[in-house]
Amino acid sequence: MVPGVDVESSRQAIELSERYPGTLFSAAGIHPNDSSGCTNEEIRQIRDILNTHREICAVGEIGLDFYRTWSPREDQLYVFNEMLKLSADFNLPVCLHVREAVEEVISVLEGWHSDLLKHNHPLAKNPGVFHSFDGNPLIAQWAVQHDFMVGVSGTVTYPKAQNIRDSLSAIGIDHIITETDGPYLSPQAQRGKRNEPVFVQYTAEEISRSLGIDLEIIEEKTRKNADHLFKWPVA
């Protein structure tokens, strides 16, 4: 899955998925760190992208990031809500970026998810994934309760990431997918190198060790979870 962070990168993600059909898949959206001064025209362009390219599998990467100061909070909140509207309109799951904004993200998602349930929207049972889970217990609990997936990246292999490893059993294998967040967050065995999709093997191996489940089962189950969430189009 190749996500977008703004209009241009969303188009680039689509170009990659079209160049490598059945191997790469795309998501389109506006990242919170790219939401500063975002215009209604840019949001309209994301809508047009979603409407034109039916092979897109998700809206993302979207969310809130209060660690950085690249985008004012009000801009982030406005764009996040607009992206969630697009997700519902196009019945596409969301890829969520959350950094030092857990309570704020969940507050927004509560209203969005409640509205999905109220209207019996199919997305309510397959709403999205919390990208690059950092071990926050509130996210772990809320995600499972609301049928979200939790994306586990190379950070799970870091010596100081025991909180992530400890959270895996509470989340459960039915709610876990693997990811790389390339080119960032290379697993411990490849630390300092550009992260590549092939490095996801280290993440799967750490999940296997932490849960005490055979690696083959982890590989199969996380693949099925991703298949269920994103409904990959057949090339």
Secondary structure as the mmCIF struct_conf table of DSSP 4:
data_model
#
loop_
_struct_conf.conf_type_id
_struct_conf.id
_struct_conf.beg_label_comp_id
_struct_conf.beg_label_asym_id
_struct_conf.beg_label_seq_id
_struct_conf.end_label_comp_id
_struct_conf.end_label_asym_id
_struct_conf.end_label_seq_id
STRN STRN1 VAL A 2 VAL A 2
BEND BEND1 VAL A 5 ASP A 6
HELX_RH_AL_P HELX_RH_AL_P1 VAL A 7 ARG A 19
BEND BEND2 TYR A 20 TYR A 20
TURN_TY1_P TURN_TY1_P1 PRO A 21 THR A 23
STRN STRN2 SER A 26 SER A 26
STRN STRN3 ALA A 27 ALA A 28
HELX_RH_3T_P HELX_RH_3T_P1 PRO A 32 ASP A 34
TURN_TY1_P TURN_TY1_P2 SER A 36 GLY A 37
HELX_RH_AL_P HELX_RH_AL_P2 ASN A 40 THR A 52
TURN_TY1_P TURN_TY1_P3 ARG A 54 GLU A 55
STRN STRN4 ALA A 58 ASP A 65
BEND BEND3 TYR A 67 TYR A 67
BEND BEND4 TRP A 70 SER A 71
HELX_RH_AL_P HELX_RH_AL_P3 ARG A 73 PHE A 90
TURN_TY1_P TURN_TY1_P4 ASN A 91 ASN A 91
STRN STRN5 VAL A 94 ARG A 99
BEND BEND5 GLU A 100 GLU A 100
HELX_RH_AL_P HELX_RH_AL_P4 VAL A 102 LYS A 118
TURN_TY1_P TURN_TY1_P5 HIS A 119 ASN A 120
HELX_RH_3T_P HELX_RH_3T_P2 PRO A 122 LYS A 125
BEND BEND6 ASN A 126 ASN A 126
STRN STRN6 GLY A 128 PHE A 130
BEND BEND7 HIS A 131 SER A 132
HELX_RH_AL_P HELX_RH_AL_P5 PRO A 137 GLN A 145
TURN_TY1_P TURN_TY1_P6 HIS A 146 ASP A 147
STRN STRN7 MET A 149 VAL A 152
HELX_RH_3T_P HELX_RH_3T_P3 GLY A 154 THR A 157
BEND BEND8 TYR A 158 TYR A 158
TURN_TY1_P TURN_TY1_P7 PRO A 159 LYS A 160
HELX_RH_AL_P HELX_RH_AL_P6 GLN A 162 ILE A 171
HELX_RH_3T_P HELX_RH_3T_P4 ILE A 173 HIS A 175
STRN STRN8 ILE A 176 THR A 178
TURN_TY1_P TURN_TY1_P8 GLY A 182 PRO A 183
BEND BEND9 TYR A 184 TYR A 184
HELX_RH_3T_P HELX_RH_3T_P5 GLN A 188 GLN A 190
TURN_TY1_P TURN_TY1_P9 ARG A 191 GLY A 192
BEND BEND10 LYS A 193 LYS A 193
HELX_LH_PP_P HELX_LH_PP_P1 ARG A 194 ASN A 195
HELX_RH_3T_P HELX_RH_3T_P6 PRO A 197 PHE A 199
HELX_RH_AL_P HELX_RH_AL_P7 VAL A 200 LEU A 211
TURN_TY1_P TURN_TY1_P10 GLY A 212 GLY A 212
HELX_RH_AL_P HELX_RH_AL_P8 LEU A 215 PHE A 230
HELX_LH_PP_P HELX_LH_PP_P2 TRP A 232 VAL A 234
#
